[in-house]
Amino acid sequence: MKVGIVGMPNAGKSSLFNALTRAGAEAANYPFTTIEPNVAIVPVHDDRMRQIAELLKSSEVVWDTIAFHDIAGLVKGASEGEGLGNQFLASIRETDAICHVVRCHSLDSGVPHPDGRVDPLADIETIETELILSDYEQAERRLDRVRKGAKSGDAEAVAERDWLERVVAALAEGKPARSVPVPEATAHGPRNLQALTSKPILYVANVDEGDAVAPDAVVGHAAAVGAGVVAVSARIEGELAELDPAEAEEMRESYGVEGSGLDRLVRAAYDLLELIVFFTAGEGKEAVARPLSRGSTAWEAAGTIHTEIQDAFVKAEAIGWEELVECGGYAVAREKGLLRVEGREYVVQDGDVITIKV
């Protein structure tokens, strides 16, 4: 999973990136500190897999990962090359989702705002306007190419042309590309367009120390556009990153903050992308956490392991991770009839431990 971290200059995104990943991206109180997109591959630790691996004496634990891309601060006019312009908009196109850091902490923090004020909704509008303008240009270029193919009467080209015309019209009205339904006849259209405003968005409200929730205005906007929202204090997370786990947990409790910022961000990102996790683990073998789209089948899960395993799929043995741990291993689980044999159409559940039989 690739997540692009974007925001206005001094919104706190590089500080958040540093705090969450300890990747050491430079952070300073002036625009465009991030000159090249920083990328950090972050392991997604899961206590469920820790218990499974300990029970089965796994030879190795392989965590799922998220690649966080710290993308330079955008400003008004970025779509026309202002600030650092189009190169950063292009960087966002390569990601699966957008993590939009919104400044919600006061000017009393000592960090200036480019416009000399704190207005989360105005900042959101600035960023999203630039994304829409960039998409508008991209969609017009794509539409010009597709129209040529549609003249031949090709059904797919005609369907894509019709969809793109609706997308261009929506973008011209200031609406995101995701607001235009994708017909089945042009299911490939979004992949061809790669619209920024079709990507899922997670708003990260960078709040003052002691605040545990995002402002109502940000929450309301997120609900209106179908986005996720999570509140994090980049400053607090930066301090926590310097402490050992016990001290960090004590400090979080004093602020009334549940879990680490990374944990909350990851949970929100998984929910946004509708991902679950299943595990593969054998006794004395490696234990692996594998992300999967919610609603996927056992056959589709096999494909995330290897395409050859998917092609040779015969059946799957499945058990909930808690049941496996409570039984103390596969042998007792099998004796109790808890180790289920499932076919290729079985819908995988979050936390399932699965063995594919070929």
Secondary structure, DSSP 8 states (H G I E B T S, - for coil): -EEEEE-STTSSHHHHHHHHH-------SSTT---S-EEEEEEE--HHHHHHHHHHT-S-EE-EEEEEEE-----TTGGGT-TTTHHHHHHHHTSSEEEEEEE-S-GGGS---TTSS--HHHHHHHHHHHHHHHHHHHHHHHHHHHHHHHTTT-HHHHHHHHHHHHHHHHHHTT--GGGS---GGGTTHHHHH--GGGS-EEEEEE--TT--S--HHHHHHHHHHT-EEEEE-HHHHHHHTTS-HHHHHHHHHHHT--S-HHHHHHHHHHHHTTEEEEEEE-TTS-EEEEEEETT-BHHHHHHHH-HHHHHT--EEEEEEHHHHHHHTSHHHHHHTT-SEEE-TT-B--TTEEEEEE-
